[in-house]
């Protein structure tokens, strides 16, 4: 339990957007992206349409007349042996028959029309029109500029990583290659595989992916450039491996002393508690035994499994022994604070009615 984990000292080269400084935005690129995405950024006009298929022109005219008078579309469709089709707040592209869709989106609100579609004749009524909204470049310029700036920075970061890779291909080590690419290196550690320092504190600048990679390398080993996500990259070198080891006794003697004293104290308390419990089991009253130990008896009544969680007089250990014992049992258990108690289960009462059923 006292053994210190393995530590490693790492040299890291990281390629981040912060290294490339302010990136200028090309207005032409902003315009290009806006033109490409204009349709998806804008909101198209939507309509609520009622479409009733018709077998011929005469049937279509009859249906149109009834729709114009305000009759229920479903009832009209049923009387002609078809089903009405409803498009609720849909764009033109949602209408199955493209020819019907084009004609329907040219009608006015409330207008009824007979349309010869690609899939047959239909009668269409416009129930509602929701105008579309065309987005201007000024409305989305900040968003697109931020994307362009981020992408441009990512390209520059990638170029730095490639300059580093070229130097490594020419035989340079991690530190030398970083210097040729104009990218700084930094040291992390000693650090455990869980990212903690020698005092147990979490270390900044280290990621789980970096640690996993570092602990897969031998001392002196260097990794390839890794993608850290968000347009960032890194490479790591293991400078030193500090193996698992026991600390010097002098460093841990105070902690070990406290541990030993606590353990011996618990042993002594348990022996004392067992002696007191044995006296109760032999017939002495709990009050008399408590008085001889300079303690008082505390009575805990009406204890059940529903209210046990709110009980503050007994620890979880004592509650467990209370509910697992039988009437008259004497037991020792941990107290709610550091210490032990001697307890006696004086009564067990079964509930009745619905409570018993539960």
Secondary structure, 3 states (H helix, E strand, C coil): CCCECCEEEEEEEEECHHHHCCCCCCHHHHHHHHHHHHHHHCECCEEEEEEEEECCHHHHHHHHHHHHCCCCHHHHHHHCCCCCEEEEEECHHHCCCHHHHHHHCCCCCCCEEEEEECCEEEEEEEEEEECCECCCHHHHHHHHHHHHHHHHHHHHHHHHHHHHHHHHHCCCCHHHHHHHHCCCEEEEEEECCCCECCCCCECCCCCHHHHHHHCCCCCCCECCCEEEECCEEEEEEEEEEECCECCCHHHHHHHHHHHHHHHHHHHHHHHHHHHHHHHHHCCCCHHHHHHHCCCCCCCCCCCCCCCHHHCCCCCHHHHHHHHHCCCCCEEEEECCCCCEEEEECCCCCCCCHHHHHC
